[in-house]
């Protein structure tokens, strides 16, 4: 949903989440943002056992990070950049 944030559907219905803000991080390219959101969410929820809210935030941070890079970059996000804890 881009600048509108994202939505998550569960058995309890659909929840909407505001977009994350990353000051001093201009959007350069949105290629891969959706994939990054999915991977950030799934790795947080499935692999690390984070709550749905924290997993969504992790996915949004990953997507936002990707948007600050050119599509062909090799600049990977670090665990510190997720800043969940």
N, C-alpha and C positions, 0 to 999 in steps of 0.2 A: 504494500500500500504506500510505499515511499514515504513522503513527508507527512503522511497521515498516520504513520505508525504501523501496527500490524494487528491481526486477529488470530485467535486460537479457539478452535472448536473442540469441546470435550463432551462427555455425557451430560454435563450440567448446562450446556448451551455454548454460546459464543461470547468470548471476552475480547474486548478491544484494548490495546495498549498504545499509549502515547509514544511518539518517536523518541529515541534517546538523543541527547544533545552532546556534541563533542566540540567544544569551543576550539577555535583555531584549526579546524579540520574541514577545509573546503571540499565540496563534492567535485570530483574530476571525471569519474566514469562510473556508471551504475551497472556495468556488466558484471555478473556474478553475485549481485547483492542478494537475490532470492536464494541461491544455492548456499551462500554463506550464512544466511539467517537459518536455514534448515539445518546445516551442519552444526552451527553454534548451539542451536536449541537441542538437537538430538544428542550431541556429545555431552551437554550439560545434564540433560534429563536421564538419558539411558546409561551413559558411561559413568557419570559422576554422581548421580542420584540427587541432583539439585531439585528444588521445587519448580513447579511450572512457571511461576513468576520469574525466578532467577534464571531459569533456562531460556525464557523468552528474552530477558534482558541480555543474556549472553549472545543469543542469536542476533539481536538487534545491534549489539556492539560489533560483532563480527561483520555484519552487513554494512554498517556505517564505516568501518575501517576499510573494507573493500572499495567503497565509493570514493575514498580519498587517494586511491592508487590507479594508475593506468592498468588496463586489463591485462597487459603482458608483464606486469611487474612480478618480482619474486619476493616482495616484502611481506612476509607472513606476520600475522598478529601474534603477540606473545601472551602468556598467561597473565602477566602483570597488567596488560592493557585491558583485560576483561574487568578487572577491579570489582569483583563480586563480593569478596570477603571483607 
